[in-house]
Amino acid sequence: MQPRDVTALALTGTETVLLVDDDEIVRTTVASMLESLGYDVITAASGAEGISILEKGTAIALLFTDVVMPGAVSGRKLAERAVEINRAIKILFTSGYTENSIVNNSRLDPGVEFLSKPYDRERLATKVRRVLDGRFKKNEPQGQPGAR
């Protein structure tokens, strides 16, 4: 078993994350957590703003987006556009709702990664690192349903 500080170090990174969430408190809190883990974070308050950032050509390794957002560009539409712009981008969805556009018959669509709200720093760090590294676990707990 590895000492805790070695394990914690393995959950950090230096990649650039585009964080998209319409809730300012959530966006600020999560950005702070990601920055404390070593990531460069760019934030957007809407799907449309996220697309604008992506279209500028900034090298973004991970799109971390809320699924349910007001306006014409949902998290799902944002992710679709992000992949059109950058085929190598990794996508991680989050939501406090259990019934949303990425869940199909109580299962995630193939290739979709999801972190349910609420989550703590350790769960965020673990999930972000796994998505960036392409390491996924089957039947991994997706969080606590029903919270937003």
C-alpha positions as CSV (number, residue, x, y, z in Angstrom):
1,M,0.0,0.0,0.0
2,Q,1.3,3.4,-1.0
3,P,1.6,6.3,1.6
4,R,-1.2,8.7,1.3
5,D,1.0,11.6,0.1
6,V,2.3,9.5,-2.9
7,T,-1.3,8.6,-3.8
8,A,-2.4,12.2,-3.5
9,L,0.4,13.3,-5.8
10,A,-0.7,10.8,-8.4
11,L,-4.1,12.6,-8.5
12,T,-2.6,15.9,-9.6
13,G,-2.0,17.2,-13.0
14,T,-0.8,20.1,-15.2
15,E,-3.3,19.9,-18.0
16,T,-5.7,22.6,-19.0
17,V,-9.3,22.0,-18.0
18,L,-12.3,24.0,-19.4
19,L,-14.9,24.1,-16.6
20,V,-18.4,25.0,-17.6
21,D,-21.1,25.5,-15.0
22,D,-23.9,28.1,-14.9
23,D,-23.8,28.2,-11.1
24,E,-21.1,30.8,-10.1
25,I,-20.5,29.4,-6.6
26,V,-20.0,25.9,-8.0
27,R,-17.8,27.2,-10.8
28,T,-15.6,29.2,-8.4
29,T,-15.4,26.4,-5.9
30,V,-14.5,23.6,-8.4
31,A,-12.0,25.9,-10.2
32,S,-10.3,26.5,-6.9
33,M,-10.2,22.7,-6.2
34,L,-8.8,21.9,-9.7
35,E,-6.2,24.7,-9.4
36,S,-5.1,23.4,-6.0
37,L,-4.5,20.0,-7.8
38,G,-2.1,21.7,-10.3
39,Y,-4.5,22.1,-13.3
40,D,-4.8,25.2,-15.4
41,V,-8.4,26.1,-15.3
42,I,-10.5,28.2,-17.8
43,T,-14.0,28.8,-16.7
44,A,-17.2,29.5,-18.6
45,A,-20.7,30.3,-17.3
46,S,-22.6,28.8,-20.3
47,G,-22.4,26.3,-23.1
48,A,-22.2,29.1,-25.6
49,E,-19.3,30.7,-23.7
50,G,-17.6,27.3,-23.6
51,I,-17.9,27.0,-27.4
52,S,-16.4,30.4,-27.9
53,I,-13.4,29.5,-25.8
54,L,-12.9,26.2,-27.6
55,E,-13.1,27.9,-31.0
56,K,-10.1,30.2,-30.0
57,G,-7.9,27.1,-30.3
58,T,-6.7,27.0,-26.8
59,A,-5.1,23.6,-26.0
60,I,-7.7,22.1,-23.6
61,A,-7.2,18.5,-22.4
62,L,-10.5,18.1,-20.5
63,L,-14.0,19.6,-20.8
64,F,-15.7,19.3,-17.4
65,T,-19.2,20.5,-17.9
66,D,-22.6,20.5,-16.2
67,V,-25.2,18.7,-18.2
68,V,-28.1,20.9,-17.4
69,M,-27.6,24.6,-18.2
70,P,-29.9,27.3,-19.3
71,G,-29.8,28.6,-22.9
72,A,-29.6,26.8,-26.2
73,V,-26.3,25.0,-25.6
74,S,-26.6,22.2,-23.0
75,G,-23.6,20.3,-21.7
76,R,-24.3,17.6,-24.2
77,K,-24.3,20.0,-27.2
78,L,-21.2,21.6,-25.8
79,A,-19.4,18.3,-25.6
80,E,-20.4,17.4,-29.2
81,R,-19.0,20.7,-30.5
82,A,-15.9,20.3,-28.4
83,V,-15.1,16.9,-30.0
84,E,-15.7,18.4,-33.5
85,I,-13.2,21.1,-32.6
86,N,-10.7,18.9,-30.9
87,R,-10.9,15.1,-31.4
88,A,-8.4,14.5,-28.6
89,I,-10.4,16.3,-25.9
90,K,-11.6,14.3,-22.9
91,I,-15.1,14.9,-21.6
92,L,-16.4,14.7,-18.1
93,F,-20.0,15.5,-17.3
94,T,-21.4,16.5,-13.9
95,S,-24.9,17.1,-12.7
96,G,-27.0,17.1,-9.6
97,Y,-29.9,15.6,-11.5
98,T,-30.2,11.8,-11.9
99,E,-32.5,11.9,-14.9
100,N,-30.8,13.9,-17.7
101,S,-29.7,13.7,-21.3
102,I,-26.7,11.5,-20.8
103,V,-28.4,8.7,-18.9
104,N,-30.2,6.1,-21.0
105,N,-32.3,3.4,-19.3
106,S,-30.4,4.1,-16.0
107,R,-27.0,3.6,-17.7
108,L,-24.5,6.0,-19.1
109,D,-24.2,6.1,-22.8
110,P,-21.0,4.4,-24.1
111,G,-17.9,6.6,-23.8
112,V,-19.6,9.0,-21.4
113,E,-17.9,9.8,-18.0
114,F,-20.0,11.3,-15.2
115,L,-19.4,12.7,-11.7
116,S,-22.6,13.2,-9.7
117,K,-22.9,16.3,-7.5
118,P,-22.2,16.7,-4.7
119,Y,-18.6,15.5,-4.7
120,D,-15.5,16.3,-2.6
121,R,-12.0,17.2,-3.7
122,E,-10.7,13.6,-3.5
123,R,-13.5,12.2,-5.7
124,L,-13.0,15.1,-8.2
125,A,-9.3,14.5,-8.2
126,T,-9.7,10.8,-8.8
127,K,-12.2,11.1,-11.5
128,V,-10.4,13.9,-13.4
129,R,-7.2,12.0,-13.3
130,R,-8.8,8.8,-14.5
131,V,-10.6,10.5,-17.4
132,L,-7.4,12.3,-18.5
133,D,-5.4,9.1,-18.3
134,G,-8.1,7.0,-20.0
135,R,-8.5,4.7,-17.0
136,F,-12.1,3.8,-16.3
137,K,-13.6,1.3,-13.9
138,K,-16.7,-0.7,-14.7
139,N,-19.5,-0.1,-12.3
140,E,-17.6,2.7,-10.6
141,P,-19.9,4.6,-8.1
142,Q,-21.1,7.7,-9.9
143,G,-22.0,9.7,-6.8
144,Q,-25.0,10.4,-4.8
145,P,-28.2,10.7,-6.8
146,G,-30.7,13.5,-6.3
147,A,-28.5,16.3,-5.2
148,R,-27.9,19.4,-7.3
